[in-house]
């Protein structure tokens, strides 16, 4: 349970900081492709990690 809370907090911090970065770059009329790619990769990795854990739990039953 503690792992889920830690992963959620880390994800929230990364999301908020990248959102602020995107906002700051937007005020300067610059593109923020890196910020969008990083957050997309993070969520894809979290999804893959969650599916892997789910499959392991299903096999253990």
PDB file of N, CA, C and O in Angstrom:
ATOM      1  N   UNK A   1       0.828  -1.194   0.000  1.00  0.00           N
ATOM      2  CA  UNK A   1       0.000   0.000   0.000  1.00  0.00           C
ATOM      3  C   UNK A   1       0.874   1.259   0.000  1.00  0.00           C
ATOM      4  O   UNK A   1       0.573   2.244  -0.674  1.00  0.00           O
ATOM      5  N   UNK A   2       1.947   1.201   0.763  1.00  0.00           N
ATOM      6  CA  UNK A   2       2.837   2.358   0.844  1.00  0.00           C
ATOM      7  C   UNK A   2       3.477   2.658  -0.512  1.00  0.00           C
ATOM      8  O   UNK A   2       3.731   3.815  -0.848  1.00  0.00           O
ATOM      9  N   UNK A   3       3.734   1.601  -1.285  1.00  0.00           N
ATOM     10  CA  UNK A   3       4.333   1.794  -2.621  1.00  0.00           C
ATOM     11  C   UNK A   3       3.377   2.565  -3.516  1.00  0.00           C
ATOM     12  O   UNK A   3       3.797   3.451  -4.261  1.00  0.00           O
ATOM     13  N   UNK A   4       2.080   2.230  -3.446  1.00  0.00           N
ATOM     14  CA  UNK A   4       1.103   2.924  -4.285  1.00  0.00           C
ATOM     15  C   UNK A   4       1.019   4.406  -3.928  1.00  0.00           C
ATOM     16  O   UNK A   4       0.906   5.256  -4.811  1.00  0.00           O
ATOM     17  N   UNK A   5       1.076   4.710  -2.643  1.00  0.00           N
ATOM     18  CA  UNK A   5       1.042   6.110  -2.209  1.00  0.00           C
ATOM     19  C   UNK A   5       2.297   6.835  -2.675  1.00  0.00           C
ATOM     20  O   UNK A   5       2.215   7.964  -3.160  1.00  0.00           O
ATOM     21  N   UNK A   6       3.456   6.198  -2.533  1.00  0.00           N
ATOM     22  CA  UNK A   6       4.716   6.822  -2.957  1.00  0.00           C
ATOM     23  C   UNK A   6       4.726   7.066  -4.463  1.00  0.00           C
ATOM     24  O   UNK A   6       5.122   8.140  -4.915  1.00  0.00           O
ATOM     25  N   UNK A   7       4.295   6.078  -5.238  1.00  0.00           N
ATOM     26  CA  UNK A   7       4.257   6.241  -6.697  1.00  0.00           C
ATOM     27  C   UNK A   7       3.278   7.347  -7.077  1.00  0.00           C
ATOM     28  O   UNK A   7       3.558   8.144  -7.972  1.00  0.00           O
ATOM     29  N   UNK A   8       2.142   7.398  -6.406  1.00  0.00           N
ATOM     30  CA  UNK A   8       1.162   8.454  -6.673  1.00  0.00           C
ATOM     31  C   UNK A   8       1.704   9.837  -6.360  1.00  0.00           C
ATOM     32  O   UNK A   8       1.499  10.777  -7.128  1.00  0.00           O
ATOM     33  N   UNK A   9       2.396   9.967  -5.234  1.00  0.00           N
ATOM     34  CA  UNK A   9       2.976  11.263  -4.869  1.00  0.00           C
ATOM     35  C   UNK A   9       4.068  11.686  -5.845  1.00  0.00           C
ATOM     36  O   UNK A   9       4.133  12.849  -6.244  1.00  0.00           O
ATOM     37  N   UNK A  10       4.912  10.754  -6.223  1.00  0.00           N
ATOM     38  CA  UNK A  10       5.975  11.077  -7.183  1.00  0.00           C
ATOM     39  C   UNK A  10       5.376  11.493  -8.516  1.00  0.00           C
ATOM     40  O   UNK A  10       5.830  12.455  -9.135  1.00  0.00           O
ATOM     41  N   UNK A  11       4.355  10.767  -8.955  1.00  0.00           N
ATOM     42  CA  UNK A  11       3.693  11.104 -10.217  1.00  0.00           C
ATOM     43  C   UNK A  11       3.038  12.477 -10.145  1.00  0.00           C
ATOM     44  O   UNK A  11       3.109  13.252 -11.098  1.00  0.00           O
ATOM     45  N   UNK A  12       2.400  12.777  -9.019  1.00  0.00           N
ATOM     46  CA  UNK A  12       1.760  14.082  -8.860  1.00  0.00           C
ATOM     47  C   UNK A  12       2.787  15.209  -8.898  1.00  0.00           C
ATOM     48  O   UNK A  12       2.561  16.233  -9.544  1.00  0.00           O
ATOM     49  N   UNK A  13       3.904  15.028  -8.217  1.00  0.00           N
ATOM     50  CA  UNK A  13       4.948  16.061  -8.202  1.00  0.00           C
ATOM     51  C   UNK A  13       5.509  16.275  -9.606  1.00  0.00           C
ATOM     52  O   UNK A  13       5.701  17.413 -10.033  1.00  0.00           O
ATOM     53  N   UNK A  14       5.770  15.186 -10.320  1.00  0.00           N
ATOM     54  CA  UNK A  14       6.298  15.307 -11.681  1.00  0.00           C
ATOM     55  C   UNK A  14       5.286  15.993 -12.588  1.00  0.00           C
ATOM     56  O   UNK A  14       5.651  16.850 -13.392  1.00  0.00           O
ATOM     57  N   UNK A  15       4.010  15.617 -12.462  1.00  0.00           N
ATOM     58  CA  UNK A  15       2.966  16.209 -13.294  1.00  0.00           C
ATOM     59  C   UNK A  15       2.833  17.702 -13.040  1.00  0.00           C
ATOM     60  O   UNK A  15       2.753  18.491 -13.982  1.00  0.00           O
ATOM     61  N   UNK A  16       2.808  18.089 -11.782  1.00  0.00           N
ATOM     62  CA  UNK A  16       2.654  19.509 -11.438  1.00  0.00           C
ATOM     63  C   UNK A  16       3.870  20.309 -11.883  1.00  0.00           C
ATOM     64  O   UNK A  16       3.726  21.409 -12.418  1.00  0.00           O
ATOM     65  N   UNK A  17       5.068  19.767 -11.667  1.00  0.00           N
ATOM     66  CA  UNK A  17       6.265  20.523 -12.059  1.00  0.00           C
ATOM     67  C   UNK A  17       6.372  20.645 -13.578  1.00  0.00           C
ATOM     68  O   UNK A  17       6.774  21.696 -14.077  1.00  0.00           O
ATOM     69  N   UNK A  18       6.021  19.596 -14.323  1.00  0.00           N
ATOM     70  CA  UNK A  18       6.043  19.709 -15.780  1.00  0.00           C
ATOM     71  C   UNK A  18       4.944  20.641 -16.282  1.00  0.00           C
ATOM     72  O   UNK A  18       5.125  21.339 -17.280  1.00  0.00           O
ATOM     73  N   UNK A  19       3.815  20.653 -15.595  1.00  0.00           N
ATOM     74  CA  UNK A  19       2.753  21.591 -15.953  1.00  0.00           C
ATOM     75  C   UNK A  19       3.198  23.032 -15.755  1.00  0.00           C
ATOM     76  O   UNK A  19       2.916  23.895 -16.587  1.00  0.00           O
ATOM     77  N   UNK A  20       3.889  23.289 -14.659  1.00  0.00           N
ATOM     78  CA  UNK A  20       4.398  24.644 -14.426  1.00  0.00           C
ATOM     79  C   UNK A  20       5.446  25.009 -15.470  1.00  0.00           C
ATOM     80  O   UNK A  20       5.479  26.140 -15.953  1.00  0.00           O
ATOM     81  N   UNK A  21       6.301  24.052 -15.816  1.00  0.00           N
ATOM     82  CA  UNK A  21       7.325  24.288 -16.831  1.00  0.00           C
ATOM     83  C   UNK A  21       6.666  24.630 -18.167  1.00  0.00           C
ATOM     84  O   UNK A  21       7.095  25.550 -18.863  1.00  0.00           O
ATOM     85  N   UNK A  22       5.631  23.889 -18.513  1.00  0.00           N
ATOM     86  CA  UNK A  22       4.906  24.145 -19.752  1.00  0.00           C
ATOM     87  C   UNK A  22       4.280  25.540 -19.724  1.00  0.00           C
ATOM     88  O   UNK A  22       4.308  26.258 -20.724  1.00  0.00           O
ATOM     89  N   UNK A  23       3.719  25.918 -18.582  1.00  0.00           N
ATOM     90  CA  UNK A  23       3.123  27.246 -18.430  1.00  0.00           C
ATOM     91  C   UNK A  23       4.180  28.336 -18.585  1.00  0.00           C
ATOM     92  O   UNK A  23       3.951  29.337 -19.263  1.00  0.00           O
ATOM     93  N   UNK A  24       5.341  28.139 -17.954  1.00  0.00           N
ATOM     94  CA  UNK A  24       6.411  29.139 -18.030  1.00  0.00           C
ATOM     95  C   UNK A  24       6.924  29.288 -19.460  1.00  0.00           C
ATOM     96  O   UNK A  24       7.169  30.404 -19.918  1.00  0.00           O
ATOM     97  N   UNK A  25       7.088  28.166 -20.169  1.00  0.00           N
ATOM     98  CA  UNK A  25       7.536  28.249 -21.558  1.00  0.00           C
ATOM     99  C   UNK A  25       6.461  28.861 -22.443  1.00  0.00           C
ATOM    100  O   UNK A  25       6.773  29.585 -23.388  1.00  0.00           O
ATOM    101  N   UNK A  26       5.209  28.580 -22.147  1.00  0.00           N
ATOM    102  CA  UNK A  26       4.110  29.144 -22.926  1.00  0.00           C
ATOM    103  C   UNK A  26       4.043  30.655 -22.811  1.00  0.00           C
ATOM    104  O   UNK A  26       3.663  31.340 -23.761  1.00  0.00           O
ATOM    105  N   UNK A  27       4.410  31.176 -21.651  1.00  0.00           N
ATOM    106  CA  UNK A  27       4.424  32.628 -21.484  1.00  0.00           C
ATOM    107  C   UNK A  27       5.493  33.274 -22.357  1.00  0.00           C
ATOM    108  O   UNK A  27       5.383  34.446 -22.716  1.00  0.00           O
ATOM    109  N   UNK A  28       6.531  32.506 -22.697  1.00  0.00           N
ATOM    110  CA  UNK A  28       7.602  33.029 -23.554  1.00  0.00           C
ATOM    111  C   UNK A  28       7.393  32.649 -25.015  1.00  0.00           C
ATOM    112  O   UNK A  28       8.276  32.865 -25.845  1.00  0.00           O
ATOM    113  N   UNK A  29       6.226  32.083 -25.335  1.00  0.00           N
ATOM    114  CA  UNK A  29       5.885  31.656 -26.701  1.00  0.00           C
ATOM    115  C   UNK A  29       6.875  30.629 -27.252  1.00  0.00           C
ATOM    116  O   UNK A  29       7.289  30.718 -28.407  1.00  0.00           O
ATOM    117  N   UNK A  30       7.247  29.667 -26.430  1.00  0.00           N
ATOM    118  CA  UNK A  30       8.139  28.591 -26.868  1.00  0.00           C
ATOM    119  C   UNK A  30       7.388  27.269 -26.788  1.00  0.00           C
ATOM    120  O   UNK A  30       6.453  27.121 -26.000  1.00  0.00           O
ATOM    121  N   UNK A  31       7.807  26.303 -27.615  1.00  0.00           N
ATOM    122  CA  UNK A  31       7.178  24.980 -27.610  1.00  0.00           C
ATOM    123  C   UNK A  31       7.732  24.150 -26.464  1.00  0.00           C
ATOM    124  O   UNK A  31       8.865  24.341 -26.023  1.00  0.00           O
ATOM    125  N   UNK A  32       6.910  23.230 -25.997  1.00  0.00           N
ATOM    126  CA  UNK A  32       7.296  22.389 -24.870  1.00  0.00           C
ATOM    127  C   UNK A  32       7.104  20.918 -25.225  1.00  0.00           C
ATOM    128  O   UNK A  32       6.373  20.205 -24.537  1.00  0.00           O
ATOM    129  N   UNK A  33       7.741  20.470 -26.270  1.00  0.00           N
ATOM    130  CA  UNK A  33       7.606  19.083 -26.698  1.00  0.00           C
ATOM    131  C   UNK A  33       8.213  18.121 -25.685  1.00  0.00           C
ATOM    132  O   UNK A  33       7.675  17.037 -25.461  1.00  0.00           O
ATOM    133  N   UNK A  34       9.318  18.504 -25.077  1.00  0.00           N
ATOM    134  CA  UNK A  34       9.992  17.620 -24.118  1.00  0.00           C
ATOM    135  C   UNK A  34       9.091  17.349 -22.915  1.00  0.00           C
ATOM    136  O   UNK A  34       8.991  16.210 -22.459  1.00  0.00           O
ATOM    137  N   UNK A  35       8.447  18.371 -22.410  1.00  0.00           N
ATOM    138  CA  UNK A  35       7.548  18.195 -21.266  1.00  0.00           C
ATOM    139  C   UNK A  35       6.409  17.248 -21.584  1.00  0.00           C
ATOM    140  O   UNK A  35       6.049  16.407 -20.759  1.00  0.00           O
ATOM    141  N   UNK A  36       5.842  17.376 -22.768  1.00  0.00           N
ATOM    142  CA  UNK A  36       4.747  16.486 -23.162  1.00  0.00           C
ATOM    143  C   UNK A  36       5.234  15.054 -23.335  1.00  0.00           C
ATOM    144  O   UNK A  36       4.537  14.115 -22.950  1.00  0.00           O
ATOM    145  N   UNK A  37       6.402  14.877 -23.901  1.00  0.00           N
ATOM    146  CA  UNK A  37       6.937  13.525 -24.084  1.00  0.00           C
ATOM    147  C   UNK A  37       7.258  12.861 -22.751  1.00  0.00           C
ATOM    148  O   UNK A  37       6.958  11.684 -22.549  1.00  0.00           O
ATOM    149  N   UNK A  38       7.866  13.614 -21.846  1.00  0.00           N
ATOM    150  CA  UNK A  38       8.253  13.047 -20.554  1.00  0.00           C
ATOM    151  C   UNK A  38       7.023  12.572 -19.795  1.00  0.00           C
ATOM    152  O   UNK A  38       7.012  11.459 -19.269  1.00  0.00           O
ATOM    153  N   UNK A  39       5.999  13.392 -19.733  1.00  0.00           N
ATOM    154  CA  UNK A  39       4.812  13.006 -18.967  1.00  0.00           C
ATOM    155  C   UNK A  39       4.086  11.838 -19.620  1.00  0.00           C
ATOM    156  O   UNK A  39       3.535  10.987 -18.922  1.00  0.00           O
ATOM    157  N   UNK A  40       4.079  11.785 -20.945  1.00  0.00           N
ATOM    158  CA  UNK A  40       3.457  10.658 -21.640  1.00  0.00           C
ATOM    159  C   UNK A  40       4.215   9.369 -21.350  1.00  0.00           C
ATOM    160  O   UNK A  40       3.604   8.330 -21.100  1.00  0.00           O
ATOM    161  N   UNK A  41       5.532   9.433 -21.381  1.00  0.00           N
ATOM    162  CA  UNK A  41       6.352   8.250 -21.097  1.00  0.00           C
ATOM    163  C   UNK A  41       6.142   7.782 -19.659  1.00  0.00           C
ATOM    164  O   UNK A  41       6.065   6.580 -19.405  1.00  0.00           O
ATOM    165  N   UNK A  42       6.049   8.720 -18.720  1.00  0.00           N
ATOM    166  CA  UNK A  42       5.838   8.354 -17.318  1.00  0.00           C
ATOM    167  C   UNK A  42       4.532   7.599 -17.152  1.00  0.00           C
ATOM    168  O   UNK A  42       4.496   6.564 -16.487  1.00  0.00           O
ATOM    169  N   UNK A  43       3.447   8.109 -17.754  1.00  0.00           N
ATOM    170  CA  UNK A  43       2.156   7.448 -17.598  1.00  0.00           C
ATOM    171  C   UNK A  43       2.107   6.108 -18.318  1.00  0.00           C
ATOM    172  O   UNK A  43       1.453   5.182 -17.838  1.00  0.00           O
ATOM    173  N   UNK A  44       2.774   5.980 -19.446  1.00  0.00           N
ATOM    174  CA  UNK A  44       2.832   4.687 -20.139  1.00  0.00           C
ATOM    175  C   UNK A  44       3.587   3.672 -19.279  1.00  0.00           C
ATOM    176  O   UNK A  44       3.159   2.525 -19.154  1.00  0.00           O
ATOM    177  N   UNK A  45       4.704   4.089 -18.689  1.00  0.00           N
ATOM    178  CA  UNK A  45       5.466   3.181 -17.826  1.00  0.00           C
ATOM    179  C   UNK A  45       4.668   2.775 -16.589  1.00  0.00           C
ATOM    180  O   UNK A  45       4.727   1.620 -16.165  1.00  0.00           O
ATOM    181  N   UNK A  46       3.921   3.715 -16.009  1.00  0.00           N
ATOM    182  CA  UNK A  46       3.082   3.373 -14.864  1.00  0.00           C
ATOM    183  C   UNK A  46       1.996   2.377 -15.260  1.00  0.00           C
ATOM    184  O   UNK A  46       1.683   1.463 -14.497  1.00  0.00           O
ATOM    185  N   UNK A  47       1.420   2.551 -16.449  1.00  0.00           N
ATOM    186  CA  UNK A  47       0.400   1.620 -16.924  1.00  0.00           C
ATOM    187  C   UNK A  47       0.987   0.224 -17.112  1.00  0.00           C
ATOM    188  O   UNK A  47       0.388  -0.768 -16.696  1.00  0.00           O
ATOM    189  N   UNK A  48       2.154   0.152 -17.737  1.00  0.00           N
ATOM    190  CA  UNK A  48       2.802  -1.145 -17.966  1.00  0.00           C
ATOM    191  C   UNK A  48       3.148  -1.803 -16.634  1.00  0.00           C
ATOM    192  O   UNK A  48       2.947  -3.006 -16.467  1.00  0.00           O
ATOM    193  N   UNK A  49       3.664  -1.026 -15.686  1.00  0.00           N
ATOM    194  CA  UNK A  49       4.003  -1.545 -14.366  1.00  0.00           C
ATOM    195  C   UNK A  49       2.754  -2.072 -13.663  1.00  0.00           C
ATOM    196  O   UNK A  49       2.792  -3.139 -13.051  1.00  0.00           O
ATOM    197  N   UNK A  50       1.654  -1.335 -13.746  1.00  0.00           N
ATOM    198  CA  UNK A  50       0.403  -1.765 -13.127  1.00  0.00           C
ATOM    199  C   UNK A  50      -0.135  -3.041 -13.747  1.00  0.00           C
ATOM    200  O   UNK A  50      -0.614  -3.923 -13.035  1.00  0.00           O
ATOM    201  N   UNK A  51      -0.063  -3.148 -15.066  1.00  0.00           N
ATOM    202  CA  UNK A  51      -0.527  -4.368 -15.742  1.00  0.00           C
ATOM    203  C   UNK A  51       0.327  -5.568 -15.332  1.00  0.00           C
ATOM    204  O   UNK A  51      -0.190  -6.668 -15.137  1.00  0.00           O
ATOM    205  N   UNK A  52       1.622  -5.349 -15.206  1.00  0.00           N
ATOM    206  CA  UNK A  52       2.519  -6.434 -14.810  1.00  0.00           C
ATOM    207  C   UNK A  52       2.177  -6.918 -13.402  1.00  0.00           C
ATOM    208  O   UNK A  52       2.133  -8.122 -13.152  1.00  0.00           O
ATOM    209  N   UNK A  53       1.937  -5.990 -12.492  1.00  0.00           N
ATOM    210  CA  UNK A  53       1.570  -6.366 -11.120  1.00  0.00           C
ATOM    211  C   UNK A  53       0.235  -7.099 -11.099  1.00  0.00           C
ATOM    212  O   UNK A  53       0.065  -8.076 -10.370  1.00  0.00           O
ATOM    213  N   UNK A  54      -0.712  -6.621 -11.905  1.00  0.00           N
ATOM    214  CA  UNK A  54      -2.026  -7.254 -11.975  1.00  0.00           C
ATOM    215  C   UNK A  54      -1.903  -8.688 -12.485  1.00  0.00           C
ATOM    216  O   UNK A  54      -2.517  -9.602 -11.934  1.00  0.00           O
ATOM    217  N   UNK A  55      -1.114  -8.881 -13.530  1.00  0.00           N
ATOM    218  CA  UNK A  55      -0.933 -10.223 -14.092  1.00  0.00           C
ATOM    219  C   UNK A  55      -0.252 -11.161 -13.097  1.00  0.00           C
ATOM    220  O   UNK A  55      -0.594 -12.341 -13.027  1.00  0.00           O
ATOM    221  N   UNK A  56       0.710 -10.646 -12.329  1.00  0.00           N
ATOM    222  CA  UNK A  56       1.378 -11.473 -11.322  1.00  0.00           C
ATOM    223  C   UNK A  56       0.389 -11.905 -10.241  1.00  0.00           C
ATOM    224  O   UNK A  56       0.431 -13.044  -9.776  1.00  0.00           O
ATOM    225  N   UNK A  57      -0.499 -10.994  -9.842  1.00  0.00           N
ATOM    226  CA  UNK A  57      -1.493 -11.330  -8.827  1.00  0.00           C
ATOM    227  C   UNK A  57      -2.473 -12.368  -9.353  1.00  0.00           C
ATOM    228  O   UNK A  57      -2.895 -13.255  -8.610  1.00  0.00           O
ATOM    229  N   UNK A  58      -2.837 -12.268 -10.619  1.00  0.00           N
ATOM    230  CA  UNK A  58      -3.768 -13.230 -11.203  1.00  0.00           C
ATOM    231  C   UNK A  58      -3.134 -14.616 -11.286  1.00  0.00           C
ATOM    232  O   UNK A  58      -3.818 -15.619 -11.081  1.00  0.00           O
ATOM    233  N   UNK A  59      -1.844 -14.686 -11.581  1.00  0.00           N
ATOM    234  CA  UNK A  59      -1.156 -15.972 -11.685  1.00  0.00           C
ATOM    235  C   UNK A  59      -0.971 -16.615 -10.313  1.00  0.00           C
ATOM    236  O   UNK A  59      -0.943 -17.841 -10.198  1.00  0.00           O
ATOM    237  N   UNK A  60      -0.845 -15.794  -9.278  1.00  0.00           N
ATOM    238  CA  UNK A  60      -0.622 -16.318  -7.934  1.00  0.00           C
ATOM    239  C   UNK A  60      -1.880 -16.984  -7.372  1.00  0.00           C
ATOM    240  O   UNK A  60      -1.781 -17.824  -6.477  1.00  0.00           O
ATOM    241  N   UNK A  61      -3.049 -16.625  -7.880  1.00  0.00           N
ATOM    242  CA  UNK A  61      -4.309 -17.186  -7.356  1.00  0.00           C
ATOM    243  C   UNK A  61      -4.571 -18.558  -7.839  1.00  0.00           C
ATOM    244  O   UNK A  61      -5.588 -19.154  -7.483  1.00  0.00           O
TER     245      UNK A  61
END
